[in-house]
Amino acid sequence: MIETNYSESQLQQLINTEITFRVFRGHGVFPIPIVIDLVEEFGLGWDTSFHFPWLHFPPHAGHRGANFFIQYKLSDEIEGRNGKHYKEWNQPYLRFFIPHKKGSTLDYHQYDRLKEIANAGYPVYYATNKAMTFNDLKVLAEQMNLLDQTPFLNVNDISQYHKEVTFTRSSTHFLLHSEIEKSNKTSWENIYNDDYNKFTLRETLDYLSKVIIREEENQKTESNRLSFSYQYNRVSNNNQGSSKIIRQSYLVSFYLRLYLNLNWYWTDRK
């Protein structure tokens, strides 16, 4: 068995740095990684979280206002044919553990906390390594290529308690043990371009209508039949299906221009 010669916190620091750089380059915002101590981690479950403003998840009040969560895990490499899971891969493989060990007892407290966040709909991932030496890790980080070599496991995809997670450098999936469960290996590129980043028209209308109502209240607009609130509620109550969506969209577009001098156009992204 080959173990890494660097710490989990080293992996965490370098990946957090690259995420921050790539998000700034791609979105023009500078996200600050939220890093907690071991006491807080026991209660919250994650190592690092971020608030990405483009994700259509509200800040989680119980988790430092974040809406994206990562738990880092160091993987060892098992080379020999006597490895417990060699027969599943028929080649050397990497492995990390989900629970903490307390003597002969497996502690799933951390996993349970992560699963609670994931069950609430938030993106939650395990991130692990392929590089076994600090020198290899350092080279990837210097080339800003570490994220491309970091496998991510979506906690939402895990359906039951598992002790170990195995994978190979070239595999497109993980195997979760003891009862084998197959789960996709996710890259940062897939996460970054995931549907998490896309608003539906319904979500957009809900958000923009709240913006307009807030602006209307700030302007102390009288609650009459010309107000957005009255017109929007009237359309919502008297229309169904696509007719309601279309009428609501016209109202939102009109009042955004009236109150904020903004033109809003909806494009359905594929």
Secondary structure, DSSP 8 states (H G I E B T S, - for coil): -B--SS-HHHHHHHHHHHHHHHHHHHHS-----EE--HHHHHHH--SEEE--TTSSS--BTTTTTBSEEEEE---EEE-STTSTTHHHHSS-EEEEESSEEETTEEE-HHHHHHHHHHHTT--EEEE--S--SHHHHHHHHHTT-TGGG--EEEGGG--S--SEEEE-SS-SEEEEETTTEEEE-B-HHHHHTSGGG---HHHHHHHHHHHHHHHHHHTT--SSTTSHHHHHHHHHHH--HHHHHHHHHHHHHHHHHHHH----------
